[in-house]
């Protein structure tokens, strides 16, 4: 495998140990990166490590320090930090199994692909993968990577498995604090039926390739126009069509009904012209072609 393993170790389930390798399942998307530029000279701005009263210093003089009291630090060598003994640095012990639905989406952080480290590990790896599939469970444990220990979940994924780092409980805000002001009202049945119908109409299999970062495209377009304008300021002042708060009260029923009609492609365009002349009944709609013949 061309990629470099993010972590190497073993998954342990009771007395069974499975050597595995973990690879990052995601990558950085397209981005537009900017540098800070000194406008008068057009030169990029650089940053130096500076100590108060000393001035610029070399990076090899820098150590990691933990402040134990105001202005007092305990200094640590990187080798000392790396030598901290923690079993989860090399072993992911599965200590609990839960239903995937039991884990709130707020806790999921980042996914990794898990593969057997060698041919000898394949049999045990496949047994664990299939056992998770049959039971519909997700394995939980803790794993130390890159300077911290994570809670992780393990689940089947095709021929392999996916490990996902999870946030700790104290890293997630309680939703009640944000949702308590939302009234616990029951929606109107007709409105709910229309909303459900609209969701069904727009339902389709997930195709991630259909989405891309439009903001990146817009920035690239702005950069190209700015280049052609030779530095002239370009400020777009376009109406996005987004209604502001406190504007006209929207008839929710009418909006939902219109939403149901709007997604219809070209065939829906002709019937839409009939309401424009307020021909509410079918007979009125039938007279319209006759009128055109006389013309």
C-alpha positions, 0 to 999 in steps of 0.5 A: 500500500502506497500510503504510510500507516497513521498507526500500527499496533494490534486490536485485542479482544479478550485473549485474541490479538490482531496486528493491524495498520490504520490509514487516514480515510479522508484528505484535504479538499480544494482550498484557496490559501492566502499569504499575508503581504506587506502592501507597500513592497508587495513582499510576504510577511515572515514570522520569527520566534522571539523571546522577550528581552532576547530577540529572535532565537533558533528553533533548536533552543525551544522546549515544551513547557507546562505552566504550573503557576504564574510564570513558572514552567516545567520543561519537557524534552520531546523524548520524555513525552514520547517515552510516556508508557501507555498500553493504548499506544500499541494496543486497541482493546475492545472493552465494550460493544454497542448499537451504532444508533446509541452513539450520538453523531456529535461524538464522531470526529474522524474516520480511519481505514483499518487493515490487517498488518500481514497475512497471518492476521487476516483470519482473525481480522475477518472473523472480527469483521463478520462478527460485528456485521452479524451482531450489528454492533460497534466496538469501543476502546481507547487508542493513543495517537499523536500525543493524545488518547482517543475514545474510538469506535470500530465497525465493518466497512466492505472487506475492511473496517473503519475506526472513528475517533470520538469526542469525550463527553466534556468536549460536547455541549449539551443540546438542551442549552440551545434547544430549550427555547424551541416550543414543544408544539405539534405541527399541523397534520396537513403541513406535515404531510406536505413536508413529508411528501417534499422530502420523499420527492427529493430523496435519492441515493447519496452521491458525494461526487455531486457536491463540491466547494462552490466558495473555492470556485467563487474565490478563484473567479474573484482572483482571476477578475482581480488580476485582470482588473490590475488591482482595482477593488471588486466588490460584488453587491448581489441580492442573494434572495435570502429573506431577512428576519422580520420580513413578510410573513410567509404562508407556509402551506403555500410555500410547501405546495409551491415547493412540490411543484417547482422541482418538476422539470420542463413538463411542469412548465406548461401547466404552470402558465394556466394559473398565471391567467387565473383560469382556475377550472378545467373548462377554462383551460380547454378554451385557451387552445381554441382562442389561439386557433382564431389568432 
